[in-house]
Structure formats: structure tokens, C-alpha cells
Amino acid sequence: QLDFYTHDFKKINFNSSDLEFVIELKHLSSEIQYPELYISKDKHEMFRLLNNKLQYLTTKPYKNIQAFDGVANYYIVSLVVDEKTQDVRYGLIDVNGKEVTPVSFYSINEKMTDDGEIKFMEKDKKEQKMKFDKFLKKYKL
């Protein structure tokens, strides 16, 4: 039996038998930008977002989940769309684990430009730049 605690040492009730599917917990929180969130990695190398009570926030596992550099409350996720070619697509989720854009982009850069723009590629594979708020408005599900 393993015990889990929050950063302020409050015990979290968590059935450690679930750990056979959770190999690694990666802390994503920053006291300023992010609430206390974690990423779990299962035995199939797939990732899910968890809250500080170790409850799944995402409804499905992803190939990867990573935070934006300089953007709070959103994460870049990726999925393999073709097992044969290992073709990957990218999209965004929010801090609640909800997909806020389709996971259909050919790339999304994890760092914003100095002008506060997000770099991404769609089907045409031409890199585009757009202000983050306009990107969310245009592609929001």
C-alpha cells in the first residue's frame, strides 16, 4: 500500500492497486501559472491528465501531454492517427482535461513567439502564426 500526499502534506485517498496502470506521475503545477495537476503514464506509454486527488481529467489517453511555455490553463496533446506510419496529430486540452481544439494539427509549437503568437501546421503543412486568443476562437470545439 502506497500513500499519496498533496504539496501541503494532506493525504490523498487513492487506491494504489490502480498503480499497475500508472507508472509515472509527473508534476505539472507551478504556484503562479497552473493548478496542481499531474500526468500519468500507463504501461502502454500513453498519458492522461490527473487532478491533485489523482482522478483522471482526460476521457482518453494521449501519446503525449505537455504544457505550453508561457500559456496557463492549456496543454498540447498528441495522438497517433495511423499505427502503421506512426502519423501523429496535435490539439489542445484545458486544465479540466477537455479537448478545446480538434486533435488534427500536424504540429503545434510549445513556445509562443515573442509577439504572443502560436505556431502550428494544418493539412497543407505550411507553418502558420496566429495570436493565441484568435487561434482558440477559430478552432474551438
C-alpha positions in Angstrom: 0.0 0.0 0.0 1.4 3.4 -1.0 0.2 6.7 0.4 0.0 9.9 -1.6 0.1 13.4 -0.3 -0.5 16.9 -1.7 2.3 19.5 -1.7 1.0 20.7 1.6 1.0 17.2 3.1 -2.7 16.4 3.1 -3.3 12.7 2.4 -5.0 11.8 -0.8 -7.3 8.8 -0.8 -6.2 6.7 -3.8 -6.5 3.0 -4.4 -2.8 2.1 -5.1 -4.0 -1.1 -6.9 -4.7 1.4 -9.8 -0.9 1.9 -9.9 -0.4 -1.1 -12.1 -1.6 1.2 -14.9 0.2 4.3 -13.6 3.9 4.0 -13.9 5.0 7.6 -13.6 3.4 10.8 -12.2 4.8 14.0 -13.5 4.0 17.2 -11.5 2.8 20.0 -13.8 2.0 22.6 -11.3 3.6 26.0 -10.8 2.3 28.1 -7.9 1.7 31.0 -10.2 0.5 29.6 -13.6 -1.1 26.2 -13.1 -3.4 24.5 -10.6 -2.0 21.3 -9.1 -2.1 18.8 -12.0 -0.3 15.6 -12.8 0.3 13.4 -15.8 0.1 9.6 -15.6 1.8 7.3 -17.9 0.5 3.8 -18.4 2.2 0.5 -19.3 1.4 1.3 -23.0 3.3 4.6 -22.8 0.0 6.6 -23.0 -0.6 9.7 -20.9 -3.6 11.2 -19.1 -4.1 14.3 -17.0 -5.0 13.9 -13.3 -6.0 16.3 -10.6 -4.4 16.6 -7.2 -6.8 13.8 -5.9 -5.3 11.5 -8.7 -8.6 11.5 -10.6 -8.5 11.3 -14.4 -9.5 14.6 -16.0 -9.0 13.4 -19.6 -11.5 11.0 -21.1 -8.9 9.1 -23.1 -5.2 8.6 -23.1 -2.8 10.5 -25.4 0.6 9.8 -26.9 1.9 12.9 -25.1 0.7 15.8 -22.9 2.8 18.9 -22.4 2.4 22.3 -21.0 2.7 25.5 -23.1 5.7 27.6 -22.3 4.2 30.9 -21.1 0.5 29.9 -21.5 -1.5 28.9 -18.5 -4.5 26.6 -18.5 -3.9 24.8 -21.8 -1.8 21.8 -22.7 -0.7 20.3 -26.1 -1.8 16.7 -26.6 -0.9 14.3 -29.4 -2.5 11.1 -30.8 -1.2 8.5 -33.2 -3.7 8.5 -36.1 -2.1 5.8 -38.1 -0.4 2.9 -36.3 1.3 1.7 -39.5 3.1 5.0 -40.3 3.1 6.3 -36.7 1.5 9.5 -38.1 0.8 11.9 -35.2 -1.7 14.8 -34.8 -1.8 17.6 -32.2 -4.5 19.6 -30.4 -5.2 21.4 -27.1 -6.9 20.5 -23.9 -7.7 22.7 -20.9 -7.0 22.3 -17.2 -10.2 20.3 -16.9 -8.9 17.7 -19.5 -11.4 18.8 -22.1 -10.3 19.0 -25.7 -10.7 22.6 -26.8 -9.5 22.2 -30.4 -9.6 19.1 -32.7 -6.5 16.8 -32.4 -5.9 17.3 -36.1 -3.0 19.7 -36.4 0.3 18.4 -37.9 2.2 20.4 -35.4 1.7 22.9 -32.5 4.8 24.6 -31.2 5.0 24.5 -27.4 6.6 28.0 -27.2 4.8 31.2 -28.2 6.6 33.7 -30.4 7.9 36.9 -28.9 4.7 38.6 -30.4 2.4 36.2 -28.4 1.5 34.1 -31.4 1.2 30.3 -31.6 2.9 28.5 -34.4 1.1 25.5 -36.0 0.6 23.5 -39.1 -2.6 22.2 -40.7 -3.1 19.8 -43.6 -1.1 21.9 -46.1 1.9 21.6 -43.8 2.7 25.3 -44.1 3.6 26.9 -40.8 1.1 29.5 -39.6 1.2 32.0 -36.8 -1.8 33.5 -35.0 -2.5 35.3 -31.8 -3.4 32.6 -29.2 -6.9 34.0 -28.5 -7.7 34.2 -32.2 -6.5 30.6 -32.6 -8.8 29.4 -29.8 -11.7 31.3 -31.2 -11.1 29.9 -34.8 -10.6 26.3 -33.9 -12.5 25.8 -30.6 -14.7 22.7 -30.5 
